Amino acid sequence: MKTIKIFDMNWPDIGEAIEQGFDSIIIAVGAIEQHGPHLPLKTDSLIGEELTHSIAKKLGKTLQGPTINVGCSEHHMEFPGTVSILDSTLKSIISDYTQSFVKHGFKNIIFIPSHGGNFAAMGEVIEKLQEQYPDNNVIGYADLTKYLEIIKQISVEAGITAEEGGAHAGENETSIMLALEEKLVVKERFEPGYVGIFGEKERNLAFSKGLKALTDNGVFGDPTKANWKAGKVYLQKLCDFLVSEIKKQM
Ligand SMILES: [Zn+2]
């Protein structure tokens, strides 16, 4: 097979893959959203695309579905360019993707959010879909608290504080983008954003009032600490973590 990305494939090859036992499909749930003055709007979608690609290869017999390139980003709307959809819209898209892939014969349909604002809506619709399709495994990784905790652990292991690593456009996402598409990273604009404690209280404040309640430049964390090698480590460890979480549900 030349590729596992169905967006790049034709129907006979997709049909043959399904017949040969490719019974799982994985889809990233990304965003079109500001990522500070130094990263592109596609950051979450690109990270999701790469992450789901490596997860698919590690799981084996898994195709990669087209990334959902837009998500729930209302809390970023004070920054130019962000496109946000309603929770209900995201739920409908995930539901319609699932219906399509069930029809084509996939047994495991796996959604991986790469943007914090998508976790809650995705988790809710996944629960409904599991009831709706009892003969399939509709899987979605929906635990945002644990996901952020894993990212923190990876940062701390590399000598970066959780605050510098940051929950948005800080060291961790900037490192990953340096590893994936360095030409889109504007290094001259690296500057720390909010680097205080980012717990549940701060997260809820950002979600309800918008990011500017905490950060003027749209950054949580410190991109000046970023480097591409750390980006590769984040990607690999997040892949390993998500593979083990998905396997629990397969
Ligand atoms: Zn992001």
Residues whose N, C-alpha, C, O or C-beta is under 5 A from the ligand:
A	BS01	ZN	D44 S114
